[in-house]
Amino acid sequence: MVELDDRGLGYFTQFEKVTRVMPSDYLETAGWLMFLVDMAQLGKAIGKKGANVKRLADLFRKKVVVIGDSDDPEVFVRNFFNNVGIANLEIVDIMGERNIILTVDENDRGIAIGRAGERIKAAKELLKKKFKATIVLRTRRSMDSGHGVESHGVEAVAEAPMEQAAKIEVVKKEEGKGE
């Protein structure tokens, strides 16, 4: 069950009044309001041609995002990053801590991180709250060699702690060599 303060209760009430869908949770960031709703109710919550989202954005004077909720962390992450090309998604438990490793194409890195790291920070907060998990975002750099896209052998790993913007660490890997 979600604990709501007066502000959160107001958001839930207005969201339900406009969409006729009860959200399961929400997250407020500096520029966004994100609402989680049951997957079966997602279309109804968004409205025809995004009409409900537009009305809510005008009402709250913030960007409103509606995300399909799931109790499966993999489905949840795929819903959260639905407009990002996900190359790989791994869920690993290391010494009792659940880590979600999301690999995206370099071209989608900016979308995955968001302006000032806001989207990846929101993902971290929701995953921590919902699944007691942390997310690591990796980007895979690719080059076109004339025969399609190949991996260039370099991955950039972006982690965005809640307190600071995303930090990028470049990890060089040799691929395809028998070492």
Wavefront OBJ file of the C-alpha trace (Angstrom):
o trace
v 0.000 0.000 0.000
v 1.202 3.479 -0.882
v 1.460 6.073 1.863
v 0.209 9.465 0.704
v 0.611 12.891 2.200
v -1.920 15.653 1.451
v -0.130 16.613 -1.753
v -0.018 12.998 -2.998
v -3.659 12.494 -2.119
v -4.510 15.573 -4.180
v -2.561 14.190 -7.144
v -4.323 10.828 -6.870
v -7.750 12.477 -6.597
v -7.214 14.728 -9.618
v -5.695 11.877 -11.640
v -8.679 9.642 -10.914
v -11.158 12.454 -11.606
v -9.656 13.151 -15.052
v -8.824 9.577 -16.141
v -11.324 7.475 -14.169
v -8.375 5.205 -13.313
v -6.855 4.809 -9.845
v -3.039 4.911 -9.976
v -1.105 2.359 -7.936
v 1.718 4.810 -7.120
v 3.275 8.083 -8.206
v 6.591 9.875 -8.151
v 7.133 13.615 -8.249
v 10.391 15.033 -9.574
v 11.378 18.631 -10.277
v 9.746 18.660 -13.692
v 7.610 15.516 -13.863
v 4.758 13.687 -12.258
v 4.871 9.960 -12.978
v 1.859 7.809 -12.288
v 1.889 4.016 -12.247
v -1.311 2.340 -13.401
v -2.404 -1.236 -14.034
v -1.426 -2.364 -17.547
v -5.049 -3.173 -18.389
v -6.015 0.447 -17.615
v -3.064 2.154 -19.343
v -4.911 3.166 -22.523
v -7.852 4.520 -20.551
v -5.515 6.514 -18.281
v -3.645 8.074 -21.222
v -6.849 8.855 -23.099
v -7.569 9.192 -26.788
v -4.548 10.805 -28.486
v -3.104 11.544 -25.018
v -6.003 13.837 -24.084
v -5.998 12.869 -20.392
v -2.243 13.330 -20.078
v -2.491 16.784 -21.687
v -5.309 17.801 -19.318
v -3.351 16.567 -16.308
v -0.197 18.399 -17.457
v -2.194 21.638 -17.698
v -3.792 21.001 -14.317
v -0.557 20.151 -12.464
v 1.660 22.501 -14.529
v 4.205 19.694 -14.884
v 4.993 17.072 -17.462
v 2.839 14.017 -16.744
v 3.963 10.492 -17.579
v 1.766 7.425 -17.188
v 3.601 4.113 -16.869
v 2.212 0.583 -16.909
v 2.811 -0.981 -13.497
v 3.955 -4.565 -12.999
v 5.062 -6.787 -10.136
v 7.728 -8.277 -12.429
v 10.863 -6.073 -12.369
v 11.762 -6.906 -15.991
v 8.318 -5.925 -17.283
v 8.366 -2.814 -15.097
v 11.750 -1.666 -16.485
v 10.634 -2.338 -20.076
v 7.470 -0.279 -19.450
v 9.446 2.537 -17.824
v 11.905 2.718 -20.728
v 9.317 1.929 -23.422
v 10.665 4.508 -25.897
v 14.283 3.381 -25.529
v 15.819 0.612 -27.611
v 16.808 -1.963 -24.984
v 19.683 -4.159 -26.174
v 19.816 -6.309 -23.033
v 18.205 -6.494 -19.602
v 19.663 -8.612 -16.817
v 18.499 -9.017 -13.236
v 21.210 -10.338 -10.956
v 21.394 -10.883 -7.228
v 24.836 -10.122 -5.871
v 25.352 -10.835 -2.179
v 21.675 -10.348 -1.409
v 21.316 -7.135 -3.427
v 19.181 -7.102 -6.555
v 20.765 -5.275 -9.489
v 19.112 -4.558 -12.796
v 21.595 -4.084 -15.625
v 20.026 -2.291 -18.569
v 22.022 -2.026 -21.791
v 20.831 0.459 -24.405
v 22.188 1.585 -27.745
v 24.415 4.653 -27.609
v 21.878 6.596 -29.699
v 19.238 6.100 -26.964
v 21.496 6.912 -24.005
v 20.297 10.503 -23.690
v 16.651 9.427 -23.682
v 17.355 6.750 -21.063
v 19.194 9.179 -18.767
v 16.863 12.130 -19.327
v 17.496 15.830 -18.920
v 19.861 16.384 -15.994
v 19.614 12.661 -15.205
v 16.011 13.054 -14.120
v 14.656 9.917 -15.833
v 17.344 7.529 -14.573
v 17.041 9.016 -11.072
v 13.277 8.424 -11.163
v 13.837 4.837 -12.319
v 16.302 4.293 -9.464
v 13.855 5.658 -6.911
v 10.881 3.629 -8.164
v 12.915 0.412 -8.437
v 14.312 0.885 -4.941
v 10.851 1.562 -3.524
v 9.028 -1.176 -5.438
v 11.595 -3.992 -5.749
v 14.442 -3.018 -3.378
v 16.659 -3.021 -6.476
v 19.151 -0.688 -8.072
v 19.649 -0.065 -11.784
v 22.862 0.199 -13.751
v 22.566 1.735 -17.199
v 25.059 0.644 -19.831
v 25.350 1.982 -23.337
v 26.747 -0.048 -26.173
v 28.696 1.855 -28.783
v 28.290 0.504 -32.317
v 29.982 1.220 -35.628
v 28.740 0.622 -39.150
v 31.428 -1.197 -41.129
v 29.448 -1.483 -44.321
v 28.250 -5.000 -43.428
v 25.626 -3.975 -40.893
v 26.135 -2.767 -37.358
v 28.886 -4.381 -35.273
v 29.845 -3.934 -31.672
v 32.913 -1.717 -31.424
v 34.023 -3.360 -28.213
v 33.481 -0.385 -25.919
v 30.731 0.002 -23.379
v 29.949 3.147 -21.449
v 28.441 2.541 -18.042
v 26.253 5.297 -16.647
v 25.147 5.292 -13.051
v 23.116 8.142 -11.617
v 23.028 8.232 -7.824
v 20.064 10.139 -6.462
v 22.333 12.909 -5.136
v 24.222 13.641 -8.320
v 23.923 13.647 -12.083
v 24.895 10.606 -14.111
v 28.572 9.721 -14.051
v 29.985 7.920 -17.030
v 32.740 5.348 -16.747
v 34.159 3.924 -19.955
v 35.062 0.271 -19.842
v 37.122 -1.087 -22.724
v 36.499 -4.660 -23.733
v 38.162 -6.752 -26.339
v 35.530 -8.739 -28.193
v 36.036 -11.487 -30.685
v 39.707 -12.126 -29.766
v 40.719 -15.439 -28.271
v 42.526 -14.192 -25.162
l 1 2 3 4 5 6 7 8 9 10 11 12 13 14 15 16 17 18 19 20 21 22 23 24 25 26 27 28 29 30 31 32 33 34 35 36 37 38 39 40 41 42 43 44 45 46 47 48 49 50 51 52 53 54 55 56 57 58 59 60 61 62 63 64 65 66 67 68 69 70 71 72 73 74 75 76 77 78 79 80 81 82 83 84 85 86 87 88 89 90 91 92 93 94 95 96 97 98 99 100 101 102 103 104 105 106 107 108 109 110 111 112 113 114 115 116 117 118 119 120 121 122 123 124 125 126 127 128 129 130 131 132 133 134 135 136 137 138 139 140 141 142 143 144 145 146 147 148 149 150 151 152 153 154 155 156 157 158 159 160 161 162 163 164 165 166 167 168 169 170 171 172 173 174 175 176 177 178 179
